[in-house]
C-alpha cells in the first residue's frame, strides 16, 4: 500500500500539522480513509462541505460543466457565473457581486472597495477597524487585518491601515473611529478565534454607528455565510444589513471560490479597478450555483438551525458526565466545545480512533462544523463516539 504520509513528508511544505488520516472518499456526513475506516466528519472541510460530501446535485453540475466549458477569461460573458450571481443577489440584501477564488481574496477585494469608497466619499481616509481574535485570511493585508499575534509575528513589517479593538465592545469602536476611518470589518461570530458570539445588540449598534459616521459596515461571512448559522446569511441571524459581505468556504460546497457583495451605496468599482483570471470560473461557478440553489430550494438553513440546536443540547448533555467540559456555545452548526484544561491535543487522536473528525482552534477548544445536511441520528452516533474519546483522553 502506498504510504501517503511519507509522500506528504517528502514533497509538501510543512505548514500544517495534519491528523494522520488519509481521506479518500466521502458521502454526506461520512468519509472513509485509505484503509477503509469510516468516520463521521464534523469538520466539513472547515465549514466548506455545507451540502455534504459528494452531493448529487453538485456532482452532476460539475460533470456537465466539465464536458461543456471549463474556463474563459472575464473578457467574455459566461452563463454559470451570471446564474450564480443572480441566486446570491436575489436572496440577499446586496446588489452587486464580484467572484474570486477564496475567502482571503474576497476580503482583499472588500478592503479595496472600501478604500476607494473612502476616497470618493470621505476625502481619502483608508483605515479599517477590525477585532482582536478575528481571522480574515493569509495574505499580508489580511494578516494585518487579523488581530492575532501568532499570525503576524513572523511576517514583519506588517502592512498598515487596520486598527484593532476588542470584539463585542461598541464603545471601543467608537473610540477608535477617527477622520481616517473608512469602514468597520467584523465576523458575525468569530469562528477560528474561539466561536465568540456577540451580544444580540452589538452588530445593530455597529450598523447604527457606521450610519452616523458615514462608514461602510463590512461583514466577513466566509464561515458564517450559506446556512452555517441557521440562516442563509449570518447577518440575518442578527437582524442587520451590512454594506458589504464576503463569502467563500460553503459557497462552493467543496470547490475553491469566493465572492464579495455590496449594496448600491458601496458600488464604486469601475473597469480596471479589480480583476481575476480565475475569478468566476465556469466550472467553480456551476458547482457553487448548484450548491447554493440546492440550499435555497431545500431550505437547508432551517435544517441547520434545527440540527444545530439538537447538537448543542446533546453536547450540553455530556457536561454532567464530563465535568471537564466548561462551556458549549454557538449558533446553528457552528459550535465551540470548551474545556477547563488543555485537553484538545489528547482528545483529537482519541476521537480519530473512535471514528470522529473534529477541529481544534485553541488548546482547550474543539470546534464543531458538520455538514448542514447532518441528521439527528448521526449526531447521536457522534455523541457516543465523543463520550468514549473523552474517557480515553482523560485516562
NORGI-V541799 format. One record per pair of residues at least 24 apart in sequence whose ideal C-beta (glycine too) atoms are under 7 Angstrom apart, sorted by sequence separation. I is the first residue (numbers start at 1). J is the second residue. D is the distance in whole Angstrom. If there is no record, write none. Layout:
I J D
I J D
//
This chain:
28 52 4
218 242 6
221 245 5
222 246 6
226 250 4
308 332 4
311 335 6
28 53 6
217 242 5
218 243 7
221 246 6
222 247 6
225 250 6
226 251 6
308 333 5
339 364 5
27 53 5
184 210 6
217 243 5
218 244 4
219 245 5
220 246 5
221 247 6
222 248 5
223 249 6
225 251 7
307 333 7
338 364 6
356 382 6
26 53 3
27 54 5
216 243 5
222 249 5
257 284 4
305 332 6
338 365 5
26 54 6
216 244 6
256 284 7
304 332 5
337 365 7
107 136 5
167 196 6
255 284 5
304 333 5
336 365 5
337 366 5
356 385 4
4 34 6
107 137 5
111 141 6
168 198 4
355 385 6
356 386 6
108 139 6
167 198 7
168 199 6
184 215 6
188 219 6
257 288 5
336 367 6
337 368 7
354 385 4
130 162 5
132 164 5
170 202 6
183 215 6
191 223 4
252 284 6
255 287 4
104 137 3
108 141 6
128 161 6
131 164 7
173 206 6
182 215 6
183 216 4
184 217 6
185 218 4
186 219 6
187 220 5
188 221 7
207 240 5
255 288 7
335 368 4
356 389 7
103 137 6
104 138 6
108 142 7
127 161 6
128 162 5
129 163 5
130 164 6
131 165 6
132 166 6
133 167 6
168 202 5
181 215 6
182 216 7
184 218 7
186 220 7
253 287 6
351 385 7
354 388 5
104 139 5
107 142 5
126 161 6
131 166 7
132 167 6
170 205 4
174 209 6
183 218 5
185 220 6
189 224 6
203 238 4
204 239 6
252 287 6
253 288 7
334 369 6
351 386 7
354 389 5
127 163 6
129 165 6
131 167 4
170 206 6
173 209 6
177 213 6
188 224 5
204 240 6
252 288 5
333 369 7
187 224 7
203 240 5
251 288 5
333 370 6
104 142 5
107 145 7
253 291 3
351 389 4
170 209 7
252 291 7
333 372 6
350 389 4
145 185 7
189 229 7
347 389 6
350 392 4
347 390 7
350 393 4
129 173 6
189 234 7
188 234 4
347 393 4
129 176 5
188 235 6
346 393 4
129 177 7
188 237 7
188 238 6
216 266 6
343 393 6
129 181 6
127 180 5
134 187 6
125 179 6
126 180 7
127 181 5
128 182 6
125 180 4
127 182 6
128 183 5
129 184 5
130 185 5
131 186 6
125 181 6
126 182 6
134 190 6
125 182 5
128 185 5
133 190 5
135 192 4
311 368 7
135 193 6
134 193 6
122 182 6
133 193 3
133 194 6
133 196 6
118 182 3
117 182 7
314 379 6
318 383 7
226 292 7
310 376 5
115 182 6
307 374 6
114 182 5
227 295 6
304 372 4
311 379 5
318 386 7
322 390 5
114 183 4
226 295 6
232 301 5
303 372 7
307 376 6
310 379 6
314 383 5
318 387 6
231 301 5
324 394 7
230 301 6
300 372 5
307 379 7
227 300 5
300 373 7
227 301 4
230 304 5
230 305 3
228 304 7
227 304 5
230 308 6
136 220 6
122 214 7
121 214 7
237 331 6
117 216 6
230 331 7
114 216 5
229 331 5
230 332 3
229 332 4
114 218 6
228 332 6
228 333 6
229 334 6
228 334 5
110 218 5
224 334 7
223 334 7
107 220 6
106 222 7
103 222 4
113 244 7
197 329 6
110 244 5
195 329 6
197 331 6
195 330 5
110 246 5
107 246 5
195 334 6
106 246 4
195 335 7
91 232 6
92 233 6
106 247 6
195 336 3
106 248 6
189 331 6
194 336 6
103 246 7
191 334 6
103 248 3
189 334 6
227 372 5
102 248 6
103 249 6
93 241 5
120 268 6
113 262 6
117 266 6
110 260 5
94 245 6
109 260 5
117 268 5
106 258 4
116 268 5
105 258 5
106 259 6
113 266 6
116 269 7
102 256 6
106 260 5
101 256 6
103 258 5
113 268 7
101 257 6
102 258 5
113 269 6
101 258 6
116 273 7
99 257 7
100 258 5
100 259 7
99 259 5
98 259 7
97 259 6
98 260 6
112 274 6
97 261 5
96 261 7
109 274 6
96 262 6
94 261 4
95 262 7
194 361 6
94 262 6
95 263 5
194 362 6
92 261 6
94 263 6
95 264 5
192 361 5
93 263 7
88 259 7
96 267 5
194 365 6
89 261 7
95 267 6
195 367 6
88 261 7
101 276 7
47 223 5
50 226 6
98 274 6
100 276 5
50 227 6
101 278 5
50 228 7
101 279 6
100 279 4
99 279 5
47 228 6
99 280 4
99 285 7
58 253 5
55 253 6
81 280 4
50 250 4
48 249 5
74 275 7
81 282 7
84 285 5
47 249 5
48 250 6
51 253 5
80 282 5
87 289 6
46 249 7
47 250 6
50 253 6
49 253 6
73 277 7
78 282 5
81 285 5
84 288 5
88 292 7
49 254 5
74 279 7
80 285 4
84 289 4
87 292 5
91 296 6
48 254 6
74 280 6
80 286 4
83 289 5
87 293 6
84 292 7
45 254 7
80 289 6
87 296 7
71 281 6
72 282 7
71 282 6
70 282 6
69 282 5
70 283 5
65 282 6
66 283 6
65 283 5
62 283 7
65 286 4
62 286 6
61 286 5
62 287 5
61 287 6
61 289 7
58 287 5
61 290 4
58 290 5
57 290 5
58 291 5
55 291 7
57 294 5
55 294 7
51 291 5
51 294 5
51 295 6
50 295 7
51 300 7
46 359 7
42 356 7
43 357 5
40 355 6
42 357 6
43 358 6
39 355 5
40 356 5
41 357 5
42 358 6
43 359 5
38 355 6
39 356 7
40 357 7
37 355 7
39 357 5
52 371 4
51 371 7
50 371 6
51 372 7
52 373 4
47 369 5
49 371 5
50 372 5
51 373 6
46 369 7
44 369 5
42 368 5
43 369 6
44 370 6
42 369 7
44 371 5
42 370 5
19 348 7
21 352 6
19 352 6
40 378 6
42 382 6
29 370 6
40 381 6
29 371 5
40 382 5
28 371 7
28 373 6
29 374 5
40 385 7
29 378 5
//
